[in-house]
Structures are given as C-alpha cells and as structure tokens.
C-alpha cells in the first residue's frame, strides 16, 4: 500500500454539525424506548409547575398592595434591596425601586410553595387535568391582575 492510497482510504471524521444532526435524528427513538425505572408519581413535577404560577400570582398581589399603601411599598422595597439597582441614584443606569421587592416575593413564593407542595405530594399521583387547571388559574389570574382596567384604583404610569 502506497502512502497516497493510505491517505485516501483513511476515513475522514464528520463535521460536528453532521454528528449533532445524526444524534438529533435518533432523539425520538430514545424517548420511545423509555426508562428502565419509570417514575410512578407526578406529585413533584406538579409541585414545580403549580408553584411557578403561584409565585407569579403572589407577585401581582404584592404589587397591588404596594400600589395602594406607601408604607407597604417601602417594606417591599426594603425586602428587595439586595438586588443590584434597587437603590441606584444614577439617572443613566436607572432605579428599579420597589419592583426589586416584588421580584423577591415572586422568588420566595415560588421556592417556598415548591418545597411545601413537593413534600406534600412526594408520593402522590396528581392528575394532568388538575396540574393544568391550577397552573392556568395562577398564570391567568397573574396576567389579568396586570391589566389596569380591571383594577381602576391603580394609577396608570
């Protein structure tokens, strides 16, 4: 075998995009094969989804309370003062103000409700309809609460 024929017979590696595409084409087959130890309960997953919606709903409730009371807004702002930009005096970089506290309540509401619900539902099977219902209720309520014509006492900014 001559050196030139050896170089020609040598297999060239495929480009990375070809290898990635070949792996992606096998993806549904991998899912269809399933797990040797499938999950038997959906409680933890339900807790994760529902708690995300609850965190958003809680943020909007806190938003409405802080818009109706300056004392409450100051307390909420103090809760979120750990977020950079909460008390920024610069006009150039802006000041997010009490929104930092509202973000903090979203984060706390989400994490605390996730821990509580996942502990309660750790070994329970939650129906998909129930998961979707509460997920949708919390997100629709949070979205509706951000629409000011439904809450006329709030000033439009």
C-alpha positions as CSV (number, residue, x, y, z in Angstrom):
1,X,0.0,0.0,0.0
2,X,1.5,3.3,-1.1
3,X,1.4,6.4,1.2
4,X,-1.0,8.2,-1.2
5,X,-3.5,5.3,-1.2
6,X,-3.3,5.0,2.6
7,X,-4.3,8.7,2.9
8,X,-7.2,8.2,0.5
9,X,-8.5,5.1,2.3
10,X,-8.3,6.8,5.7
11,X,-11.8,7.7,7.0
12,X,-12.3,11.4,7.4
13,X,-14.1,12.5,10.6
14,X,-17.5,14.0,10.0
15,X,-18.0,17.7,10.8
16,X,-19.6,18.4,14.2
17,X,-22.9,19.6,12.7
18,X,-23.3,16.3,10.9
19,X,-22.7,14.4,14.1
20,X,-25.1,16.6,16.1
21,X,-27.8,16.1,13.4
22,X,-27.4,12.3,13.4
23,X,-27.8,12.3,17.2
24,X,-30.9,14.6,16.9
25,X,-32.5,12.2,14.4
26,X,-32.3,9.4,17.0
27,X,-33.8,11.5,19.7
28,X,-37.5,10.4,19.5
29,X,-36.4,6.8,19.4
30,X,-34.5,7.2,22.7
31,X,-37.6,8.7,24.3
32,X,-39.8,5.9,22.9
33,X,-37.5,3.3,24.5
34,X,-38.4,4.6,27.9
35,X,-36.6,4.3,31.2
36,X,-35.9,1.0,32.9
37,X,-37.2,2.6,36.1
38,X,-40.0,5.0,35.1
39,X,-41.4,7.5,37.5
40,X,-44.6,6.3,39.1
41,X,-45.8,9.6,40.7
42,X,-46.3,13.1,39.3
43,X,-46.5,15.0,42.5
44,X,-43.1,16.6,42.4
45,X,-43.5,17.7,38.8
46,X,-46.9,19.1,39.7
47,X,-45.5,21.0,42.6
48,X,-42.8,22.6,40.3
49,X,-45.4,23.8,37.8
50,X,-48.1,24.9,40.2
51,X,-45.6,26.7,42.4
52,X,-44.3,28.8,39.5
53,X,-47.8,30.0,38.8
54,X,-48.3,30.7,42.5
55,X,-45.1,32.8,42.6
56,X,-46.3,35.0,39.7
57,X,-49.8,35.3,41.3
58,X,-48.2,36.3,44.7
59,X,-46.0,38.9,43.0
60,X,-49.1,40.6,41.4
61,X,-50.9,40.5,44.8
62,X,-47.9,42.2,46.4
63,X,-47.8,44.7,43.5
64,X,-51.4,45.8,44.1
65,X,-50.9,46.1,47.9
66,X,-47.8,48.1,47.4
67,X,-49.6,50.5,45.0
68,X,-52.3,51.2,47.5
69,X,-50.1,51.8,50.5
70,X,-46.8,53.7,50.6
71,X,-45.8,52.1,53.9
72,X,-46.2,48.6,52.4
73,X,-44.3,49.7,49.3
74,X,-41.4,50.9,51.5
75,X,-41.4,47.5,53.3
76,X,-41.5,45.6,50.0
77,X,-38.7,47.8,48.6
78,X,-36.6,47.0,51.7
79,X,-37.2,43.3,51.1
80,X,-35.7,43.6,47.6
81,X,-32.8,45.9,48.5
82,X,-30.4,43.0,48.0
83,X,-30.9,43.2,44.2
84,X,-28.4,45.4,42.4
85,X,-30.0,48.6,41.1
86,X,-32.7,48.7,43.7
87,X,-31.5,52.0,45.2
88,X,-29.4,53.3,42.3
89,X,-29.3,57.1,42.3
90,X,-28.0,57.4,38.8
91,X,-30.4,58.6,36.1
92,X,-28.3,56.9,33.5
93,X,-28.5,53.4,34.8
94,X,-31.9,53.7,36.3
95,X,-33.5,52.7,39.5
96,X,-35.8,49.6,39.6
97,X,-37.2,50.7,43.0
98,X,-39.8,48.6,44.8
99,X,-40.0,46.2,41.8
100,X,-37.0,44.5,43.3
101,X,-39.1,43.6,46.4
102,X,-41.8,42.3,44.1
103,X,-39.3,40.1,42.3
104,X,-38.1,38.9,45.7
105,X,-41.6,37.9,46.8
106,X,-42.1,36.1,43.5
107,X,-38.8,34.2,44.2
108,X,-39.7,33.4,47.8
109,X,-43.3,32.4,46.9
110,X,-42.1,30.1,44.2
111,X,-39.4,28.4,46.3
112,X,-41.4,28.1,49.5
113,X,-44.5,26.8,47.7
114,X,-42.4,24.4,45.7
115,X,-40.8,22.9,48.8
116,X,-44.1,22.6,50.6
117,X,-46.0,21.1,47.7
118,X,-43.3,18.7,46.7
119,X,-43.1,17.4,50.3
120,X,-46.9,17.1,50.4
121,X,-47.2,15.4,47.0
122,X,-43.9,13.5,47.0
123,X,-45.6,10.1,46.8
124,X,-48.9,11.1,45.2
125,X,-50.1,10.8,41.6
126,X,-51.6,14.1,40.5
127,X,-53.9,14.1,37.5
128,X,-52.7,16.1,34.5
129,X,-56.1,17.9,34.4
130,X,-55.5,19.1,38.0
131,X,-52.0,20.2,37.2
132,X,-53.0,22.1,34.1
133,X,-56.0,23.7,35.8
134,X,-54.1,25.2,38.7
135,X,-51.2,26.1,36.5
136,X,-53.5,28.0,34.2
137,X,-55.6,29.6,37.0
138,X,-52.5,31.1,38.6
139,X,-51.0,32.4,35.4
140,X,-54.3,33.7,34.0
141,X,-55.0,35.4,37.3
142,X,-51.5,37.0,37.4
143,X,-51.9,38.2,33.8
144,X,-55.4,39.6,34.5
145,X,-54.1,41.4,37.6
146,X,-51.5,43.2,35.5
147,X,-54.3,44.7,33.3
148,X,-55.2,48.0,34.9
149,X,-58.8,48.4,33.6
150,X,-59.7,45.5,36.0
151,X,-58.2,47.4,38.9
152,X,-59.2,51.1,38.5
153,X,-57.8,52.3,41.8
154,X,-54.3,51.9,40.5
155,X,-52.7,54.9,38.8
156,X,-51.6,54.4,35.2
157,X,-48.0,55.3,34.8
